[in-house]
């Protein structure tokens, strides 16, 4: 089956052609316009999607010599995300489906992330998913690919948001995650002791806003020079890693009491790109015989390949719905 998918939930305009388990073409355009604003401006994001999506789609079909009429199914992210951005991608994709009289399948952005590791890994179930993005920090239990349960999430800021806000406070550019990782390479991670909210609670809930508040106070008490930026970046990165590891460990113990023994952990979403976090989690959990999975690098951030893959995994005619309305707060399993 040949799938055309779009992903426009935030500030990436992404399209993908996937046939069975082969990515034929995958294009992701990252909007640079938000850098000068220090964060995503919804109206500008929507406008950029409008400007780009038609051009990159036309180029894709010309480059591949594949006629759009040969597509078996069209799929698009329909939530969660910025409503304007979701409307651009889903409306554009629906128009293609109507034009060529093919099914349109609405896809949940989070389910795309959750299923992304199954593209390049043989998942051992039950699988715990740690979803780390700019808008979400969540933990899911996946007993199998059709039985997914939300176990916990951030009660305030998402982890990616915490990276971006911290970066802004210490004078780094947007997006902040990659900048902090670079600065941390030469920093002293022992210099600053940062708070670990909710760390002692035996659940999978997180809180990151208090860390940002603490860092804001540090910036007012210290000179923000190169050494401060590097040391704070390193300390922040270490603190975040320790929070993730301890919360996962406590959560796994709680699950074992319910006779749910986790064999593997999937780390998905844009923040899963962070090599320091990867190394720390791998070092801790491989000693406990828990396998760690990641998506392909091109399927870590917001991307259309994971949307195409989610469509392929669960496609049937009953899922086709041209009248599905994008929802900014769409929850997992509200489509399937």
Order of alpha helices (4+ residues) and beta strands (2+ residues): beta-beta-beta-alpha-beta-alpha-beta-alpha-beta-beta-beta-alpha-alpha-alpha-alpha-beta-alpha-beta-alpha
